[in-house]
Amino acid sequence: MKLKTFCLLANFTLSLLFISCGDKTNESTVSSDSEFTYSLSLEAVTENYLAPGLQSFAHAAIGDDWLLFAGRTNGNDTLGGLHNLNADYSLKSFPPKSFNSFIYTFNPNTGNQSFLNYSDMLNTIRSMAAGTNGEAEDIREICKKVGDILAEHGRIFMCTNPQVVQSGDYLYVVGGYGPPLNETPTSGNYTTTDEIARINVPLLMRITNQDWNLTVAEWEDLFRFGNNPTLRATGGELKRLNDQFYLAAGHNFDTAQVYLNAVYEFNFSEDATSLALTATVTDTISDISPAVLLNNPKMADSTSTFRRRDLPIVASLYLDQDSNLAPNFALMGGVFKYGETVAAWNDAIYITPNGVDQFYIDTQHDQKDCNIYSCPDFVIYDSQSSELHTFLPGGIGDGKADNDLSGFTNTLGYAKFNLNTKASSFDTFSNVFPSNYFYGAEAVFIPNSNTNYVTINDEQTDVIDGESTFTSSDPVHIGYIYGGIESYEASPSTFGSGKSGASNKVWKVMVSRIPVQQEK
């Protein structure tokens, strides 16, 4: 097995060592002033098991077990992968058979996998509501309620590119794109949904593993569903900071396309009796006023710097207006600029809800058309230098112009940001994935238990704590990269054999943190 190891050297130089079978084959340097070398290597997991092939899916994790659903898959005809850029953006671009109808649990350590079709889940719950197997009356009553609301909001399980975030045992889902659930798909009925959901992850894992013996209280806690038209989106990201939720970027792709042009702050509330979920927008973060966003979206679309979708939106930290460390997130790159054919954004927007200003546009950050599309990401914080190190492996954006879209890439994008000075940089290093194919687009990074996160006021952030995770210079297995688009050429323009498909690849992520003095 070939490993590609990238050493991000800091203290006066940032060097990349590209190692294959132990031989140094490429090195580049840029200016830096940190105190550690970060070494990143990705290794394809080759154990004798197959993960499901999924892209643009919903995911959660409890320990080493993953929950996976929605998104698109290959079927028997490699229908997943990049949508056909030259077709109708409905039936032909996103074939109905490519939409994943299964819920999976998967363990990357053992390969254990279980699956449950959405229709089978609904039918089983309705069968229990009918007392088919002699269920008690209270179980029949709650299963009737669960079955009814599940049937009404089933698009959550049959859409692509929804926005998701996990908080403890619960997964929150907003939006997504695709055809209606109970109608024949046509070229005119694909829409972006305004569905919202709260899902109890351990309980859904249990029924996916055919354990239907839930108590009344557990059935009552399994699902919450609702709708919110302001949060109708696909291609954005859902984030949670302390008790607030944020829908960042994305667009409403329908018969007309309108970008969100904003970050919406909101909170969830729920009704245990009706199983209803409500989202209440509490603030709008944008360079466009809420009135214009609501009443003149076309004007907002043509002028907003927030006009972005399908981009890396990464965890971050900042100093709030009281100079205290606080969690936030950053929009890096993204597509597309208004009026410029397939032109990407290359700067970064840091969202700072409790800062002097609510956002900061980092114009020093220049991605040079690299890694501008949604890809796995993880961020490490070094408290000694107050620096954030952001890693973006693969995806779309190879720095070259393309008639359809900047090409797929195996490049590693690496961003650095200093919380005190706001000094930033972005560098790229080639061939982070050891393959002739291209990976990373719409894939996800899923951490494991070796990864420790920065905690502020007893609240865990999504930023990796460099000091506590890397207690020596030995490599640490911090998690996995999974799924996404597997592209068989740099510019496929569509799905299918020899072009692209939904990936079932699992990559082990190994990171080392070595003091520069030791490196010397």
Helices and strands as residue ranges (DSSP letters): E 4-8, E 12-20, E 23-32, E 36-44, E 58-62, E 65-69, G 96-98, E 102-106, E 113-117, H 118-129, H 137-152, G 154-157, E 163-167, E 170-174, E 177-178, E 191-192, E 195-200, H 201-208, H 216-222, E 223-227, G 229-231, E 237-241, E 244-248, E 251-253, E 257-259, E 263-271, E 276-285, H 290-295, H 297-303, E 313-319, E 325-332, E 348-351, E 359-362, E 378-382, E 387-396, E 408-418, E 424-429, E 444-447, E 453-456, E 459-465, H 466-469, E 476-482, E 485-487, E 500-502, E 506-515, H 516-519
